[in-house]
Amino acid sequence: MTISVQYFAILREQRGLTEERLNTAATTPAALYEELKARHAFSLPSNRIRAAINDEFVAPTALLREGDRVVFIPPVAGG
């Protein structure tokens, strides 16, 4: 299926993009993150990442559908 993925913070830095469309066989955000982590050598483990599908935070096991927009949000620090 084809989906859009947005990256923030360290993931954007490591990927070198803020957004991309891609084809994937992953059916959940967790599986998609693992696929992308292997492909792009992301440094954060999946348990440190939050995912949103179409602007709603979801569980790592939520189902992905054709055309979804997935956002991966790493932990942020600030003050």
mmCIF file of the N, C-alpha and C atoms, coordinates in Angstrom:
data_MODEL
# 
_entry.id   MODEL 
# 
loop_
_atom_site.group_PDB 
_atom_site.id 
_atom_site.type_symbol 
_atom_site.label_atom_id 
_atom_site.label_alt_id 
_atom_site.label_comp_id 
_atom_site.label_asym_id 
_atom_site.label_entity_id 
_atom_site.label_seq_id 
_atom_site.pdbx_PDB_ins_code 
_atom_site.Cartn_x 
_atom_site.Cartn_y 
_atom_site.Cartn_z 
_atom_site.occupancy 
_atom_site.B_iso_or_equiv 
_atom_site.pdbx_formal_charge 
_atom_site.auth_seq_id 
_atom_site.auth_comp_id 
_atom_site.auth_asym_id 
_atom_site.auth_atom_id 
_atom_site.pdbx_PDB_model_num 
ATOM 1   N N  . MET A 1 1  ? 0.837  -1.169 0.000  1.00 0.00 ? 1  MET A N  1 
ATOM 2   C CA . MET A 1 1  ? 0.000  0.000  0.000  1.00 0.00 ? 1  MET A CA 1 
ATOM 3   C C  . MET A 1 1  ? 0.885  1.235  0.000  1.00 0.00 ? 1  MET A C  1 
ATOM 4   N N  . THR A 1 2  ? 0.327  2.348  -0.415 1.00 0.00 ? 2  THR A N  1 
ATOM 5   C CA . THR A 1 2  ? 1.053  3.610  -0.441 1.00 0.00 ? 2  THR A CA 1 
ATOM 6   C C  . THR A 1 2  ? 0.549  4.493  0.692  1.00 0.00 ? 2  THR A C  1 
ATOM 7   N N  . ILE A 1 3  ? 1.494  4.999  1.467  1.00 0.00 ? 3  ILE A N  1 
ATOM 8   C CA . ILE A 1 3  ? 1.164  5.883  2.590  1.00 0.00 ? 3  ILE A CA 1 
ATOM 9   C C  . ILE A 1 3  ? 2.132  7.069  2.589  1.00 0.00 ? 3  ILE A C  1 
ATOM 10  N N  . SER A 1 4  ? 1.780  8.095  3.349  1.00 0.00 ? 4  SER A N  1 
ATOM 11  C CA . SER A 1 4  ? 2.676  9.234  3.576  1.00 0.00 ? 4  SER A CA 1 
ATOM 12  C C  . SER A 1 4  ? 3.235  9.114  4.983  1.00 0.00 ? 4  SER A C  1 
ATOM 13  N N  . VAL A 1 5  ? 4.500  9.448  5.125  1.00 0.00 ? 5  VAL A N  1 
ATOM 14  C CA . VAL A 1 5  ? 5.143  9.415  6.434  1.00 0.00 ? 5  VAL A CA 1 
ATOM 15  C C  . VAL A 1 5  ? 5.771  10.771 6.688  1.00 0.00 ? 5  VAL A C  1 
ATOM 16  N N  . GLN A 1 6  ? 5.544  11.308 7.884  1.00 0.00 ? 6  GLN A N  1 
ATOM 17  C CA . GLN A 1 6  ? 6.177  12.554 8.304  1.00 0.00 ? 6  GLN A CA 1 
ATOM 18  C C  . GLN A 1 6  ? 7.144  12.256 9.435  1.00 0.00 ? 6  GLN A C  1 
ATOM 19  N N  . TYR A 1 7  ? 8.263  12.973 9.416  1.00 0.00 ? 7  TYR A N  1 
ATOM 20  C CA . TYR A 1 7  ? 9.291  12.793 10.435 1.00 0.00 ? 7  TYR A CA 1 
ATOM 21  C C  . TYR A 1 7  ? 9.512  14.104 11.176 1.00 0.00 ? 7  TYR A C  1 
ATOM 22  N N  . PHE A 1 8  ? 9.795  14.009 12.476 1.00 0.00 ? 8  PHE A N  1 
ATOM 23  C CA . PHE A 1 8  ? 10.083 15.172 13.294 1.00 0.00 ? 8  PHE A CA 1 
ATOM 24  C C  . PHE A 1 8  ? 11.386 14.966 14.054 1.00 0.00 ? 8  PHE A C  1 
ATOM 25  N N  . ALA A 1 9  ? 12.007 16.075 14.440 1.00 0.00 ? 9  ALA A N  1 
ATOM 26  C CA . ALA A 1 9  ? 13.176 16.101 15.320 1.00 0.00 ? 9  ALA A CA 1 
ATOM 27  C C  . ALA A 1 9  ? 14.293 15.197 14.801 1.00 0.00 ? 9  ALA A C  1 
ATOM 28  N N  . ILE A 1 10 ? 14.800 14.313 15.642 1.00 0.00 ? 10 ILE A N  1 
ATOM 29  C CA . ILE A 1 10 ? 15.945 13.489 15.273 1.00 0.00 ? 10 ILE A CA 1 
ATOM 30  C C  . ILE A 1 10 ? 15.651 12.577 14.083 1.00 0.00 ? 10 ILE A C  1 
ATOM 31  N N  . LEU A 1 11 ? 14.417 12.117 13.955 1.00 0.00 ? 11 LEU A N  1 
ATOM 32  C CA . LEU A 1 11 ? 14.085 11.271 12.802 1.00 0.00 ? 11 LEU A CA 1 
ATOM 33  C C  . LEU A 1 11 ? 14.198 12.061 11.504 1.00 0.00 ? 11 LEU A C  1 
ATOM 34  N N  . ARG A 1 12 ? 13.772 13.311 11.517 1.00 0.00 ? 12 ARG A N  1 
ATOM 35  C CA . ARG A 1 12 ? 13.899 14.165 10.331 1.00 0.00 ? 12 ARG A CA 1 
ATOM 36  C C  . ARG A 1 12 ? 15.378 14.374 10.011 1.00 0.00 ? 12 ARG A C  1 
ATOM 37  N N  . GLU A 1 13 ? 16.183 14.603 11.031 1.00 0.00 ? 13 GLU A N  1 
ATOM 38  C CA . GLU A 1 13 ? 17.620 14.789 10.810 1.00 0.00 ? 13 GLU A CA 1 
ATOM 39  C C  . GLU A 1 13 ? 18.256 13.535 10.234 1.00 0.00 ? 13 GLU A C  1 
ATOM 40  N N  . GLN A 1 14 ? 17.923 12.377 10.788 1.00 0.00 ? 14 GLN A N  1 
ATOM 41  C CA . GLN A 1 14 ? 18.527 11.135 10.330 1.00 0.00 ? 14 GLN A CA 1 
ATOM 42  C C  . GLN A 1 14 ? 18.043 10.742 8.937  1.00 0.00 ? 14 GLN A C  1 
ATOM 43  N N  . ARG A 1 15 ? 16.790 11.048 8.620  1.00 0.00 ? 15 ARG A N  1 
ATOM 44  C CA . ARG A 1 15 ? 16.250 10.712 7.303  1.00 0.00 ? 15 ARG A CA 1 
ATOM 45  C C  . ARG A 1 15 ? 16.627 11.752 6.256  1.00 0.00 ? 15 ARG A C  1 
ATOM 46  N N  . GLY A 1 16 ? 16.755 12.999 6.679  1.00 0.00 ? 16 GLY A N  1 
ATOM 47  C CA . GLY A 1 16 ? 17.067 14.060 5.731  1.00 0.00 ? 16 GLY A CA 1 
ATOM 48  C C  . GLY A 1 16 ? 15.847 14.567 4.981  1.00 0.00 ? 16 GLY A C  1 
ATOM 49  N N  . LEU A 1 17 ? 14.669 14.192 5.432  1.00 0.00 ? 17 LEU A N  1 
ATOM 50  C CA . LEU A 1 17 ? 13.406 14.620 4.830  1.00 0.00 ? 17 LEU A CA 1 
ATOM 51  C C  . LEU A 1 17 ? 12.398 14.896 5.932  1.00 0.00 ? 17 LEU A C  1 
ATOM 52  N N  . THR A 1 18 ? 11.426 15.745 5.630  1.00 0.00 ? 18 THR A N  1 
ATOM 53  C CA . THR A 1 18 ? 10.337 15.945 6.574  1.00 0.00 ? 18 THR A CA 1 
ATOM 54  C C  . THR A 1 18 ? 9.155  15.051 6.248  1.00 0.00 ? 18 THR A C  1 
ATOM 55  N N  . GLU A 1 19 ? 9.028  14.662 4.979  1.00 0.00 ? 19 GLU A N  1 
ATOM 56  C CA . GLU A 1 19 ? 7.883  13.845 4.572  1.00 0.00 ? 19 GLU A CA 1 
ATOM 57  C C  . GLU A 1 19 ? 8.229  13.065 3.312  1.00 0.00 ? 19 GLU A C  1 
ATOM 58  N N  . GLU A 1 20 ? 7.623  11.897 3.177  1.00 0.00 ? 20 GLU A N  1 
ATOM 59  C CA . GLU A 1 20 ? 7.776  11.110 1.957  1.00 0.00 ? 20 GLU A CA 1 
ATOM 60  C C  . GLU A 1 20 ? 6.579  10.195 1.773  1.00 0.00 ? 20 GLU A C  1 
ATOM 61  N N  . ARG A 1 21 ? 6.324  9.834  0.528  1.00 0.00 ? 21 ARG A N  1 
ATOM 62  C CA . ARG A 1 21 ? 5.313  8.824  0.203  1.00 0.00 ? 21 ARG A CA 1 
ATOM 63  C C  . ARG A 1 21 ? 6.082  7.557  -0.121 1.00 0.00 ? 21 ARG A C  1 
ATOM 64  N N  . LEU A 1 22 ? 5.572  6.437  0.360  1.00 0.00 ? 22 LEU A N  1 
ATOM 65  C CA . LEU A 1 22 ? 6.263  5.177  0.095  1.00 0.00 ? 22 LEU A CA 1 
ATOM 66  C C  . LEU A 1 22 ? 5.289  4.015  0.031  1.00 0.00 ? 22 LEU A C  1 
ATOM 67  N N  . ASN A 1 23 ? 5.760  2.972  -0.592 1.00 0.00 ? 23 ASN A N  1 
ATOM 68  C CA . ASN A 1 23 ? 5.015  1.713  -0.643 1.00 0.00 ? 23 ASN A CA 1 
ATOM 69  C C  . ASN A 1 23 ? 5.548  0.815  0.456  1.00 0.00 ? 23 ASN A C  1 
ATOM 70  N N  . THR A 1 24 ? 4.636  0.144  1.145  1.00 0.00 ? 24 THR A N  1 
ATOM 71  C CA . THR A 1 24 ? 5.031  -0.722 2.250  1.00 0.00 ? 24 THR A CA 1 
ATOM 72  C C  . THR A 1 24 ? 4.086  -1.911 2.352  1.00 0.00 ? 24 THR A C  1 
ATOM 73  N N  . ALA A 1 25 ? 4.601  -2.975 2.897  1.00 0.00 ? 25 ALA A N  1 
ATOM 74  C CA . ALA A 1 25 ? 3.768  -4.131 3.226  1.00 0.00 ? 25 ALA A CA 1 
ATOM 75  C C  . ALA A 1 25 ? 3.430  -4.136 4.713  1.00 0.00 ? 25 ALA A C  1 
ATOM 76  N N  . ALA A 1 26 ? 3.971  -3.160 5.464  1.00 0.00 ? 26 ALA A N  1 
ATOM 77  C CA . ALA A 1 26 ? 3.708  -3.072 6.907  1.00 0.00 ? 26 ALA A CA 1 
ATOM 78  C C  . ALA A 1 26 ? 2.222  -2.812 7.139  1.00 0.00 ? 26 ALA A C  1 
ATOM 79  N N  . THR A 1 27 ? 1.684  -3.428 8.169  1.00 0.00 ? 27 THR A N  1 
ATOM 80  C CA . THR A 1 27 ? 0.254  -3.277 8.459  1.00 0.00 ? 27 THR A CA 1 
ATOM 81  C C  . THR A 1 27 ? -0.016 -2.488 9.736  1.00 0.00 ? 27 THR A C  1 
ATOM 82  N N  . THR A 1 28 ? 1.036  -2.157 10.485 1.00 0.00 ? 28 THR A N  1 
ATOM 83  C CA . THR A 1 28 ? 0.890  -1.398 11.732 1.00 0.00 ? 28 THR A CA 1 
ATOM 84  C C  . THR A 1 28 ? 1.986  -0.333 11.799 1.00 0.00 ? 28 THR A C  1 
ATOM 85  N N  . PRO A 1 29 ? 1.785  0.703  12.612 1.00 0.00 ? 29 PRO A N  1 
ATOM 86  C CA . PRO A 1 29 ? 2.855  1.684  12.790 1.00 0.00 ? 29 PRO A CA 1 
ATOM 87  C C  . PRO A 1 29 ? 4.146  1.058  13.338 1.00 0.00 ? 29 PRO A C  1 
ATOM 88  N N  . ALA A 1 30 ? 4.018  0.102  14.241 1.00 0.00 ? 30 ALA A N  1 
ATOM 89  C CA . ALA A 1 30 ? 5.206  -0.546 14.798 1.00 0.00 ? 30 ALA A CA 1 
ATOM 90  C C  . ALA A 1 30 ? 6.003  -1.261 13.709 1.00 0.00 ? 30 ALA A C  1 
ATOM 91  N N  . ALA A 1 31 ? 5.316  -1.990 12.861 1.00 0.00 ? 31 ALA A N  1 
ATOM 92  C CA . ALA A 1 31 ? 5.993  -2.697 11.772 1.00 0.00 ? 31 ALA A CA 1 
ATOM 93  C C  . ALA A 1 31 ? 6.591  -1.716 10.771 1.00 0.00 ? 31 ALA A C  1 
ATOM 94  N N  . LEU A 1 32 ? 5.881  -0.634 10.501 1.00 0.00 ? 32 LEU A N  1 
ATOM 95  C CA . LEU A 1 32 ? 6.388  0.376  9.575  1.00 0.00 ? 32 LEU A CA 1 
ATOM 96  C C  . LEU A 1 32 ? 7.635  1.032  10.152 1.00 0.00 ? 32 LEU A C  1 
ATOM 97  N N  . TYR A 1 33 ? 7.618  1.380  11.434 1.00 0.00 ? 33 TYR A N  1 
ATOM 98  C CA . TYR A 1 33 ? 8.797  2.002  12.032 1.00 0.00 ? 33 TYR A CA 1 
ATOM 99  C C  . TYR A 1 33 ? 9.994  1.051  11.964 1.00 0.00 ? 33 TYR A C  1 
ATOM 100 N N  . GLU A 1 34 ? 9.782  -0.222 12.265 1.00 0.00 ? 34 GLU A N  1 
ATOM 101 C CA . GLU A 1 34 ? 10.894 -1.180 12.196 1.00 0.00 ? 34 GLU A CA 1 
ATOM 102 C C  . GLU A 1 34 ? 11.448 -1.281 10.773 1.00 0.00 ? 34 GLU A C  1 
ATOM 103 N N  . GLU A 1 35 ? 10.565 -1.264 9.790  1.00 0.00 ? 35 GLU A N  1 
ATOM 104 C CA . GLU A 1 35 ? 10.999 -1.288 8.382  1.00 0.00 ? 35 GLU A CA 1 
ATOM 105 C C  . GLU A 1 35 ? 11.838 -0.043 8.064  1.00 0.00 ? 35 GLU A C  1 
ATOM 106 N N  . LEU A 1 36 ? 11.348 1.115  8.479  1.00 0.00 ? 36 LEU A N  1 
ATOM 107 C CA . LEU A 1 36 ? 12.061 2.360  8.205  1.00 0.00 ? 36 LEU A CA 1 
ATOM 108 C C  . LEU A 1 36 ? 13.346 2.465  9.015  1.00 0.00 ? 36 LEU A C  1 
ATOM 109 N N  . LYS A 1 37 ? 13.327 1.961  10.228 1.00 0.00 ? 37 LYS A N  1 
ATOM 110 C CA . LYS A 1 37 ? 14.529 1.967  11.069 1.00 0.00 ? 37 LYS A CA 1 
ATOM 111 C C  . LYS A 1 37 ? 15.646 1.163  10.408 1.00 0.00 ? 37 LYS A C  1 
ATOM 112 N N  . ALA A 1 38 ? 15.302 0.011  9.868  1.00 0.00 ? 38 ALA A N  1 
ATOM 113 C CA . ALA A 1 38 ? 16.293 -0.820 9.183  1.00 0.00 ? 38 ALA A CA 1 
ATOM 114 C C  . ALA A 1 38 ? 16.779 -0.150 7.894  1.00 0.00 ? 38 ALA A C  1 
ATOM 115 N N  . ARG A 1 39 ? 15.871 0.471  7.177  1.00 0.00 ? 39 ARG A N  1 
ATOM 116 C CA . ARG A 1 39 ? 16.200 1.100  5.890  1.00 0.00 ? 39 ARG A CA 1 
ATOM 117 C C  . ARG A 1 39 ? 17.054 2.352  6.070  1.00 0.00 ? 39 ARG A C  1 
ATOM 118 N N  . HIS A 1 40 ? 16.760 3.157  7.102  1.00 0.00 ? 40 HIS A N  1 
ATOM 119 C CA . HIS A 1 40 ? 17.403 4.462  7.252  1.00 0.00 ? 40 HIS A CA 1 
ATOM 120 C C  . HIS A 1 40 ? 18.324 4.552  8.469  1.00 0.00 ? 40 HIS A C  1 
ATOM 121 N N  . ALA A 1 41 ? 18.525 3.463  9.169  1.00 0.00 ? 41 ALA A N  1 
ATOM 122 C CA . ALA A 1 41 ? 19.419 3.404  10.337 1.00 0.00 ? 41 ALA A CA 1 
ATOM 123 C C  . ALA A 1 41 ? 19.019 4.395  11.429 1.00 0.00 ? 41 ALA A C  1 
ATOM 124 N N  . PHE A 1 42 ? 17.708 4.478  11.702 1.00 0.00 ? 42 PHE A N  1 
ATOM 125 C CA . PHE A 1 42 ? 17.246 5.327  12.803 1.00 0.00 ? 42 PHE A CA 1 
ATOM 126 C C  . PHE A 1 42 ? 17.840 4.812  14.106 1.00 0.00 ? 42 PHE A C  1 
ATOM 127 N N  . SER A 1 43 ? 18.214 5.729  14.984 1.00 0.00 ? 43 SER A N  1 
ATOM 128 C CA . SER A 1 43 ? 18.898 5.338  16.220 1.00 0.00 ? 43 SER A CA 1 
ATOM 129 C C  . SER A 1 43 ? 17.945 5.034  17.376 1.00 0.00 ? 43 SER A C  1 
ATOM 130 N N  . LEU A 1 44 ? 16.712 5.523  17.310 1.00 0.00 ? 44 LEU A N  1 
ATOM 131 C CA . LEU A 1 44 ? 15.790 5.321  18.434 1.00 0.00 ? 44 LEU A CA 1 
ATOM 132 C C  . LEU A 1 44 ? 15.064 3.984  18.351 1.00 0.00 ? 44 LEU A C  1 
ATOM 133 N N  . PRO A 1 45 ? 14.949 3.291  19.483 1.00 0.00 ? 45 PRO A N  1 
ATOM 134 C CA . PRO A 1 45 ? 14.160 2.048  19.489 1.00 0.00 ? 45 PRO A CA 1 
ATOM 135 C C  . PRO A 1 45 ? 12.666 2.376  19.363 1.00 0.00 ? 45 PRO A C  1 
ATOM 136 N N  . SER A 1 46 ? 11.908 1.432  18.893 1.00 0.00 ? 46 SER A N  1 
ATOM 137 C CA . SER A 1 46 ? 10.486 1.662  18.636 1.00 0.00 ? 46 SER A CA 1 
ATOM 138 C C  . SER A 1 46 ? 9.702  2.021  19.897 1.00 0.00 ? 46 SER A C  1 
ATOM 139 N N  . ASN A 1 47 ? 10.146 1.557  21.052 1.00 0.00 ? 47 ASN A N  1 
ATOM 140 C CA . ASN A 1 47 ? 9.405  1.870  22.281 1.00 0.00 ? 47 ASN A CA 1 
ATOM 141 C C  . ASN A 1 47 ? 9.575  3.323  22.730 1.00 0.00 ? 47 ASN A C  1 
ATOM 142 N N  . ARG A 1 48 ? 10.404 4.102  22.036 1.00 0.00 ? 48 ARG A N  1 
ATOM 143 C CA . ARG A 1 48 ? 10.587 5.519  22.343 1.00 0.00 ? 48 ARG A CA 1 
ATOM 144 C C  . ARG A 1 48 ? 9.819  6.423  21.376 1.00 0.00 ? 48 ARG A C  1 
ATOM 145 N N  . ILE A 1 49 ? 9.126  5.829  20.420 1.00 0.00 ? 49 ILE A N  1 
ATOM 146 C CA . ILE A 1 49 ? 8.440  6.576  19.357 1.00 0.00 ? 49 ILE A CA 1 
ATOM 147 C C  . ILE A 1 49 ? 6.933  6.522  19.554 1.00 0.00 ? 49 ILE A C  1 
ATOM 148 N N  . ARG A 1 50 ? 6.264  7.662  19.377 1.00 0.00 ? 50 ARG A N  1 
ATOM 149 C CA . ARG A 1 50 ? 4.796  7.698  19.329 1.00 0.00 ? 50 ARG A CA 1 
ATOM 150 C C  . ARG A 1 50 ? 4.390  7.797  17.873 1.00 0.00 ? 50 ARG A C  1 
ATOM 151 N N  . ALA A 1 51 ? 3.252  7.233  17.539 1.00 0.00 ? 51 ALA A N  1 
ATOM 152 C CA . ALA A 1 51 ? 2.760  7.291  16.167 1.00 0.00 ? 51 ALA A CA 1 
ATOM 153 C C  . ALA A 1 51 ? 1.362  7.884  16.136 1.00 0.00 ? 51 ALA A C  1 
ATOM 154 N N  . ALA A 1 52 ? 1.093  8.602  15.076 1.00 0.00 ? 52 ALA A N  1 
ATOM 155 C CA . ALA A 1 52 ? -0.248 9.117  14.817 1.00 0.00 ? 52 ALA A CA 1 
ATOM 156 C C  . ALA A 1 52 ? -0.612 8.738  13.385 1.00 0.00 ? 52 ALA A C  1 
ATOM 157 N N  . ILE A 1 53 ? -1.861 8.381  13.201 1.00 0.00 ? 53 ILE A N  1 
ATOM 158 C CA . ILE A 1 53 ? -2.389 8.114  11.862 1.00 0.00 ? 53 ILE A CA 1 
ATOM 159 C C  . ILE A 1 53 ? -3.483 9.133  11.612 1.00 0.00 ? 53 ILE A C  1 
ATOM 160 N N  . ASN A 1 54 ? -3.334 9.859  10.528 1.00 0.00 ? 54 ASN A N  1 
ATOM 161 C CA . ASN A 1 54 ? -4.333 10.864 10.137 1.00 0.00 ? 54 ASN A CA 1 
ATOM 162 C C  . ASN A 1 54 ? -4.688 11.786 11.299 1.00 0.00 ? 54 ASN A C  1 
ATOM 163 N N  . ASP A 1 55 ? -3.660 12.301 11.964 1.00 0.00 ? 55 ASP A N  1 
ATOM 164 C CA . ASP A 1 55 ? -3.783 13.300 13.035 1.00 0.00 ? 55 ASP A CA 1 
ATOM 165 C C  . ASP A 1 55 ? -4.325 12.773 14.359 1.00 0.00 ? 55 ASP A C  1 
ATOM 166 N N  . GLU A 1 56 ? -4.342 11.472 14.563 1.00 0.00 ? 56 GLU A N  1 
ATOM 167 C CA . GLU A 1 56 ? -4.778 10.910 15.844 1.00 0.00 ? 56 GLU A CA 1 
ATOM 168 C C  . GLU A 1 56 ? -3.720 9.947  16.367 1.00 0.00 ? 56 GLU A C  1 
ATOM 169 N N  . PHE A 1 57 ? -3.305 10.156 17.634 1.00 0.00 ? 57 PHE A N  1 
ATOM 170 C CA . PHE A 1 57 ? -2.375 9.212  18.228 1.00 0.00 ? 57 PHE A CA 1 
ATOM 171 C C  . PHE A 1 57 ? -3.018 7.833  18.260 1.00 0.00 ? 57 PHE A C  1 
ATOM 172 N N  . VAL A 1 58 ? -2.211 6.811  17.976 1.00 0.00 ? 58 VAL A N  1 
ATOM 173 C CA . VAL A 1 58 ? -2.717 5.443  17.911 1.00 0.00 ? 58 VAL A CA 1 
ATOM 174 C C  . VAL A 1 58 ? -1.771 4.497  18.642 1.00 0.00 ? 58 VAL A C  1 
ATOM 175 N N  . ALA A 1 59 ? -2.276 3.325  18.933 1.00 0.00 ? 59 ALA A N  1 
ATOM 176 C CA . ALA A 1 59 ? -1.446 2.259  19.498 1.00 0.00 ? 59 ALA A CA 1 
ATOM 177 C C  . ALA A 1 59 ? -0.492 1.751  18.414 1.00 0.00 ? 59 ALA A C  1 
ATOM 178 N N  . PRO A 1 60 ? 0.645  1.210  18.817 1.00 0.00 ? 60 PRO A N  1 
ATOM 179 C CA . PRO A 1 60 ? 1.592  0.675  17.835 1.00 0.00 ? 60 PRO A CA 1 
ATOM 180 C C  . PRO A 1 60 ? 1.000  -0.441 16.966 1.00 0.00 ? 60 PRO A C  1 
ATOM 181 N N  . THR A 1 61 ? -0.087 -1.036 17.441 1.00 0.00 ? 61 THR A N  1 
ATOM 182 C CA . THR A 1 61 ? -0.697 -2.157 16.719 1.00 0.00 ? 61 THR A CA 1 
ATOM 183 C C  . THR A 1 61 ? -1.911 -1.753 15.879 1.00 0.00 ? 61 THR A C  1 
ATOM 184 N N  . ALA A 1 62 ? -2.187 -0.446 15.791 1.00 0.00 ? 62 ALA A N  1 
ATOM 185 C CA . ALA A 1 62 ? -3.310 0.017  14.959 1.00 0.00 ? 62 ALA A CA 1 
ATOM 186 C C  . ALA A 1 62 ? -3.071 -0.396 13.509 1.00 0.00 ? 62 ALA A C  1 
ATOM 187 N N  . LEU A 1 63 ? -4.146 -0.596 12.778 1.00 0.00 ? 63 LEU A N  1 
ATOM 188 C CA . LEU A 1 63 ? -4.015 -1.021 11.385 1.00 0.00 ? 63 LEU A CA 1 
ATOM 189 C C  . LEU A 1 63 ? -3.836 0.157  10.450 1.00 0.00 ? 63 LEU A C  1 
ATOM 190 N N  . LEU A 1 64 ? -2.889 0.005  9.522  1.00 0.00 ? 64 LEU A N  1 
ATOM 191 C CA . LEU A 1 64 ? -2.669 1.001  8.475  1.00 0.00 ? 64 LEU A CA 1 
ATOM 192 C C  . LEU A 1 64 ? -3.557 0.687  7.284  1.00 0.00 ? 64 LEU A C  1 
ATOM 193 N N  . ARG A 1 65 ? -3.952 1.751  6.582  1.00 0.00 ? 65 ARG A N  1 
ATOM 194 C CA . ARG A 1 65 ? -4.770 1.600  5.370  1.00 0.00 ? 65 ARG A CA 1 
ATOM 195 C C  . ARG A 1 65 ? -4.169 2.417  4.237  1.00 0.00 ? 65 ARG A C  1 
ATOM 196 N N  . GLU A 1 66 ? -4.483 2.036  3.038  1.00 0.00 ? 66 GLU A N  1 
ATOM 197 C CA . GLU A 1 66 ? -4.055 2.757  1.841  1.00 0.00 ? 66 GLU A CA 1 
ATOM 198 C C  . GLU A 1 66 ? -4.340 4.251  2.003  1.00 0.00 ? 66 GLU A C  1 
ATOM 199 N N  . GLY A 1 67 ? -3.325 5.071  1.704  1.00 0.00 ? 67 GLY A N  1 
ATOM 200 C CA . GLY A 1 67 ? -3.495 6.510  1.738  1.00 0.00 ? 67 GLY A CA 1 
ATOM 201 C C  . GLY A 1 67 ? -3.332 7.167  3.100  1.00 0.00 ? 67 GLY A C  1 
ATOM 202 N N  . ASP A 1 68 ? -3.107 6.385  4.158  1.00 0.00 ? 68 ASP A N  1 
ATOM 203 C CA . ASP A 1 68 ? -2.937 6.967  5.491  1.00 0.00 ? 68 ASP A CA 1 
ATOM 204 C C  . ASP A 1 68 ? -1.731 7.904  5.536  1.00 0.00 ? 68 ASP A C  1 
ATOM 205 N N  . ARG A 1 69 ? -1.787 8.864  6.460  1.00 0.00 ? 69 ARG A N  1 
ATOM 206 C CA . ARG A 1 69 ? -0.659 9.728  6.759  1.00 0.00 ? 69 ARG A CA 1 
ATOM 207 C C  . ARG A 1 69 ? -0.187 9.365  8.156  1.00 0.00 ? 69 ARG A C  1 
ATOM 208 N N  . VAL A 1 70 ? 1.020  8.872  8.236  1.00 0.00 ? 70 VAL A N  1 
ATOM 209 C CA . VAL A 1 70 ? 1.598  8.418  9.499  1.00 0.00 ? 70 VAL A CA 1 
ATOM 210 C C  . VAL A 1 70 ? 2.660  9.421  9.940  1.00 0.00 ? 70 VAL A C  1 
ATOM 211 N N  . VAL A 1 71 ? 2.596  9.790  11.200 1.00 0.00 ? 71 VAL A N  1 
ATOM 212 C CA . VAL A 1 71 ? 3.575  10.698 11.782 1.00 0.00 ? 71 VAL A CA 1 
ATOM 213 C C  . VAL A 1 71 ? 4.275  9.947  12.911 1.00 0.00 ? 71 VAL A C  1 
ATOM 214 N N  . PHE A 1 72 ? 5.604  9.944  12.864 1.00 0.00 ? 72 PHE A N  1 
ATOM 215 C CA . PHE A 1 72 ? 6.391  9.366  13.940 1.00 0.00 ? 72 PHE A CA 1 
ATOM 216 C C  . PHE A 1 72 ? 6.979  10.500 14.766 1.00 0.00 ? 72 PHE A C  1 
ATOM 217 N N  . ILE A 1 73 ? 6.725  10.474 16.073 1.00 0.00 ? 73 ILE A N  1 
ATOM 218 C CA . ILE A 1 73 ? 7.142  11.554 16.953 1.00 0.00 ? 73 ILE A CA 1 
ATOM 219 C C  . ILE A 1 73 ? 8.086  10.988 18.015 1.00 0.00 ? 73 ILE A C  1 
ATOM 220 N N  . PRO A 1 74 ? 9.348  11.397 17.961 1.00 0.00 ? 74 PRO A N  1 
ATOM 221 C CA . PRO A 1 74 ? 10.300 10.950 18.980 1.00 0.00 ? 74 PRO A CA 1 
ATOM 222 C C  . PRO A 1 74 ? 10.120 11.768 20.261 1.00 0.00 ? 74 PRO A C  1 
ATOM 223 N N  . PRO A 1 75 ? 10.725 11.326 21.342 1.00 0.00 ? 75 PRO A N  1 
ATOM 224 C CA . PRO A 1 75 ? 10.657 12.113 22.575 1.00 0.00 ? 75 PRO A CA 1 
ATOM 225 C C  . PRO A 1 75 ? 11.336 13.468 22.348 1.00 0.00 ? 75 PRO A C  1 
ATOM 226 N N  . VAL A 1 76 ? 10.793 14.484 22.972 1.00 0.00 ? 76 VAL A N  1 
ATOM 227 C CA . VAL A 1 76 ? 11.373 15.809 22.829 1.00 0.00 ? 76 VAL A CA 1 
ATOM 228 C C  . VAL A 1 76 ? 11.779 16.342 24.193 1.00 0.00 ? 76 VAL A C  1 
ATOM 229 N N  . ALA A 1 77 ? 12.795 17.132 24.204 1.00 0.00 ? 77 ALA A N  1 
ATOM 230 C CA . ALA A 1 77 ? 13.256 17.766 25.443 1.00 0.00 ? 77 ALA A CA 1 
ATOM 231 C C  . ALA A 1 77 ? 13.228 19.265 25.223 1.00 0.00 ? 77 ALA A C  1 
ATOM 232 N N  . GLY A 1 78 ? 13.084 19.971 26.239 1.00 0.00 ? 78 GLY A N  1 
ATOM 233 C CA . GLY A 1 78 ? 13.095 21.423 26.096 1.00 0.00 ? 78 GLY A CA 1 
ATOM 234 C C  . GLY A 1 78 ? 12.956 22.079 27.448 1.00 0.00 ? 78 GLY A C  1 
ATOM 235 N N  . GLY A 1 79 ? 13.007 23.347 27.419 1.00 0.00 ? 79 GLY A N  1 
ATOM 236 C CA . GLY A 1 79 ? 12.882 24.037 28.680 1.00 0.00 ? 79 GLY A CA 1 
ATOM 237 C C  . GLY A 1 79 ? 12.617 25.504 28.470 1.00 0.00 ? 79 GLY A C  1 
# 
